[in-house]
Amino acid sequence: MIKTKLFCKYIPQIILLGFTIFAPAFSIAQTNDQDARKGLNISNIQDITTDGFNFWQDNFSGHFAGIDFGFNTLFNPDYSHFNKSDGYFMENDFIRSNSVFFNIVQQSFGLQISRNTIGIVTGLGLQLQSFRLDKNTTLEKLPNSKIVPKKLYFDSNQKSKLSSAYVIIPLLAEFQIPIKNYADRAYISAGVYAGLRLSSHTKIKYRIDGKKEKLKIPDDFSLQKFKSGFMARIGYRWINVFATYDISPLFLEGKGPGLTPFTVGFTFLQF
C-alpha cells in the first residue's frame, strides 16, 4: 500500500518528464513528413485551383466567336472567256476590299480525357464581303447570265464595288499551348468551312452637279450560291489573326472570270 501511494505521488512528474522527452521528437517527425510530401510532389488540390482554373478538369474552349476584319484579294485570274478589250475588270483595291465576319455562335468539343488542349471547334458566322473595283467600272449581268464590265460616265465617280453576304459554318481542329501556369494560351487552328450566299449587289457612289448620289443594284451576278474553303487561325491573348482561301471560284463556271477569293485579317473582338 505504501509503494502504491508513493508511485501515485510521482505520476505528474513522470508525465511531465515524458512530454519533455518525446515532444521534440514528434515535432521533428512531423517536419520530416512534410519534407517527404514536398519531395514526392504531393499537392493539395486547392493549391491547383486557387486562381479558379484547373488545367485537368476545365472543359476545352476554342477560338472562333467574335468579330473579324480582313482584306480581300483574288488569286488565279483567268479571263480566257472574255475579249481583250474588257481587260482585267475584276482587279480590286486590296486595302479597300474588305470582309467583316460576325461569328456569333461557337461550339467546342474536347478530344482528350484528362487534358483540355486539343479539340474541335464549329459554329455559325456571317461574312460581309466586298470587292472594290475601278471607280469608273461596274458589273452588268447579261441575259445569258454572263458577267461583263460596264463603264460609268457620271460627272464624278467616287466608288464602285461588288458586295455579298454569306452564312459561314467552320469545322476546325484547334491545338492550344498553355503559357504562364496555363492561365493564358497560344493557339493554332485549321480546317474547312462552308458558306451559303444570302444576298449580293453592286453599289456605285458618284456626284451630279455637286450632289452625292448612290446607286445600288441587287442581283446574284452569277456568284456561287454555295461555297467552301480553308480557314486558319492563330493567336495569343489580344493578338489574333486569320486567313480564308475559297476552294470555289467567285463566279459560276463560264459566267465570269476565273478568280479565287483569299482573305487575311485579324480579330478585334472576341466573345
C-alpha positions in Angstrom: 0.0 0.0 0.0 2.9 2.4 0.8 4.5 1.7 -2.5 1.3 2.4 -4.4 0.8 5.7 -2.7 4.4 6.6 -3.4 4.0 5.8 -7.1 0.9 7.9 -7.4 2.6 10.8 -5.8 5.2 10.9 -8.6 2.8 10.4 -11.5 2.6 14.1 -12.5 6.4 14.4 -12.5 6.7 11.3 -14.7 4.1 12.6 -17.3 5.9 16.0 -17.4 9.3 14.2 -17.9 7.9 12.1 -20.7 6.3 15.1 -22.5 9.7 16.9 -22.3 11.5 14.0 -23.9 9.0 13.0 -26.6 7.5 16.3 -27.8 10.6 17.4 -29.8 10.9 14.0 -31.4 7.2 14.3 -32.5 7.8 17.7 -34.0 10.9 16.5 -35.9 8.9 13.6 -37.3 6.1 15.9 -38.4 8.6 18.2 -40.2 10.2 15.2 -41.9 6.8 14.1 -43.1 6.1 17.5 -44.6 9.5 17.5 -46.3 8.8 14.0 -47.7 5.5 15.1 -49.1 7.3 18.0 -50.9 9.9 15.6 -52.2 7.2 13.4 -53.6 5.4 16.4 -55.1 2.2 15.6 -53.3 0.0 18.7 -53.6 -3.4 19.7 -52.2 -6.0 20.1 -54.9 -6.8 23.5 -53.6 -3.3 24.6 -54.4 -4.0 23.9 -58.1 -7.3 25.8 -58.2 -6.5 28.9 -56.1 -7.0 31.1 -59.1 -10.2 29.4 -60.3 -8.5 27.4 -63.1 -7.9 23.7 -63.1 -5.9 22.5 -66.1 -7.0 18.9 -65.7 -10.8 19.4 -65.2 -11.9 22.5 -67.2 -13.7 21.9 -70.5 -12.0 22.7 -73.8 -12.9 26.1 -75.2 -11.9 27.1 -78.7 -11.4 30.4 -80.5 -14.0 31.3 -83.2 -16.7 33.6 -81.7 -16.0 37.2 -82.2 -15.7 39.9 -84.9 -13.0 39.5 -87.6 -11.9 42.1 -90.1 -9.9 41.2 -93.2 -8.6 42.3 -96.6 -9.8 40.6 -99.8 -7.8 39.8 -102.9 -8.4 37.5 -105.9 -5.9 34.8 -107.0 -5.6 32.7 -110.2 -7.2 35.2 -112.6 -8.5 33.6 -115.8 -10.1 35.9 -118.4 -10.0 33.4 -121.3 -13.7 33.7 -121.9 -13.6 37.5 -122.4 -12.4 39.9 -125.0 -9.1 41.6 -124.5 -10.8 44.9 -124.7 -12.6 44.0 -121.4 -9.3 44.0 -119.6 -8.8 42.7 -116.1 -12.0 44.4 -114.9 -12.2 42.5 -111.6 -8.8 43.8 -110.4 -9.6 45.1 -106.9 -8.1 47.5 -104.4 -6.7 45.2 -101.7 -6.8 47.8 -98.9 -10.4 48.8 -99.6 -11.7 45.3 -100.4 -12.8 44.0 -97.1 -14.6 41.2 -95.2 -16.2 41.5 -91.8 -17.1 38.3 -90.0 -19.7 38.3 -87.2 -19.0 34.9 -85.6 -22.0 34.7 -83.2 -22.2 31.0 -82.4 -19.4 28.7 -81.2 -19.4 25.1 -80.1 -16.2 23.4 -78.8 -15.6 19.6 -78.3 -12.5 18.4 -76.4 -10.7 15.4 -77.7 -8.8 14.5 -74.6 -9.9 12.6 -71.4 -7.7 14.3 -68.8 -6.4 17.4 -70.5 -8.1 20.2 -72.5 -5.6 21.5 -75.1 -6.9 19.7 -78.3 -10.4 19.9 -79.7 -12.8 20.6 -82.5 -14.4 24.0 -83.0 -17.5 24.8 -85.0 -20.1 27.5 -85.1 -22.1 29.9 -87.2 -21.0 33.3 -88.6 -22.0 36.0 -91.1 -19.5 37.2 -93.7 -20.0 40.6 -95.3 -17.6 40.6 -98.3 -16.9 43.4 -100.7 -14.5 43.9 -103.7 -13.6 47.5 -104.5 -13.4 47.9 -108.3 -12.1 50.7 -110.5 -14.3 53.7 -109.8 -15.2 54.0 -113.5 -16.3 50.4 -113.9 -19.2 48.3 -112.5 -20.6 44.9 -113.4 -23.6 44.0 -115.6 -25.3 40.7 -115.9 -26.4 39.8 -119.5 -29.5 37.7 -120.3 -27.3 34.6 -120.6 -26.1 35.2 -117.0 -22.6 36.2 -118.2 -21.0 39.0 -116.2 -19.3 41.8 -118.2 -17.8 45.2 -117.2 -19.8 48.3 -117.7 -18.2 51.8 -118.0 -19.6 54.6 -115.9 -19.9 58.1 -117.3 -21.1 60.2 -114.4 -19.7 63.6 -113.7 -17.6 62.5 -110.7 -17.4 58.8 -109.8 -16.3 58.1 -106.3 -16.8 54.4 -105.5 -17.7 51.1 -107.2 -17.9 47.7 -105.5 -19.4 44.3 -105.6 -20.7 43.1 -102.2 -22.2 39.8 -100.9 -23.3 38.3 -97.6 -22.7 34.6 -96.7 -23.6 32.4 -93.7 -20.4 30.6 -92.7 -20.1 27.3 -90.9 -16.5 26.2 -90.0 -15.1 22.9 -88.8 -11.7 23.5 -87.2 -9.1 21.4 -85.3 -7.5 23.5 -82.6 -4.3 23.0 -80.7 -3.6 25.1 -77.6 -0.2 25.7 -75.8 -0.6 26.7 -72.1 1.6 29.6 -71.0 2.2 31.0 -67.5 0.8 28.2 -65.4 -1.9 27.6 -68.1 -3.7 30.9 -67.4 -3.0 32.1 -70.9 -2.9 30.0 -74.1 -1.5 30.4 -77.5 -3.5 28.5 -80.1 -3.5 27.5 -83.7 -6.5 26.0 -85.6 -7.1 24.9 -89.2 -9.9 23.3 -91.1 -12.6 23.9 -93.6 -15.8 25.9 -93.9 -19.0 26.1 -96.0 -20.9 29.1 -97.0 -24.4 30.0 -98.2 -25.0 33.2 -100.0 -27.8 35.3 -98.7 -27.6 38.4 -100.9 -25.4 40.3 -103.3 -25.4 43.7 -105.0 -23.3 46.3 -106.7 -23.0 49.8 -105.4 -21.9 53.0 -107.1 -21.3 56.4 -105.5 -21.0 59.4 -107.7 -21.8 63.1 -107.9 -24.1 65.0 -110.3 -24.0 68.8 -110.2 -22.1 68.6 -106.9 -24.7 66.4 -105.3 -23.8 63.0 -103.9 -25.8 60.1 -105.4 -25.8 56.4 -104.7 -27.0 53.5 -107.0 -27.4 50.0 -105.5 -28.4 47.1 -107.8 -29.3 43.8 -106.1 -28.7 40.6 -108.2 -26.9 37.3 -107.9 -24.4 38.4 -110.5 -23.7 34.7 -111.2 -21.9 34.4 -107.8 -21.6 31.0 -106.2 -24.7 30.2 -104.2 -22.7 27.7 -102.1 -19.0 28.0 -101.4 -16.4 26.2 -99.4 -12.8 26.8 -98.5 -10.0 26.5 -95.9 -9.6 28.5 -92.8 -6.7 29.0 -90.4 -6.5 31.0 -87.2 -3.6 31.7 -84.8 -3.3 33.9 -81.7 -2.2 34.6 -78.2 -4.1 36.9 -75.9 -5.1 40.0 -77.8 -3.1 39.2 -80.9 -5.3 37.0 -83.2 -5.0 36.6 -87.0 -6.9 34.5 -89.5 -7.0 33.6 -93.2 -9.5 32.0 -95.5 -9.0 30.6 -99.0 -12.0 29.7 -101.1 -12.0 26.3 -102.9 -14.9 27.5 -105.0 -14.3 30.2 -107.6 -16.0 33.6 -107.1 -18.3 33.2 -110.1 -20.1 30.2 -111.6 -18.1 28.4 -114.3 -18.1 30.2 -117.6 -20.2 33.1 -116.3 -17.4 35.3 -115.1 -13.7 35.4 -114.9 -12.0 32.6 -113.0 -11.0 34.1 -109.7 -10.2 32.6 -106.3 -11.0 34.8 -103.2 -8.4 35.0 -100.4 -8.9 36.9 -97.2 -6.4 37.7 -94.4 -7.0 39.8 -91.3 -7.3 40.0 -87.6 -9.8 39.6 -84.8 -10.5 42.8 -82.9 -13.2 41.5 -80.6 -13.6 38.0 -79.0 -16.7 36.7 -77.3 
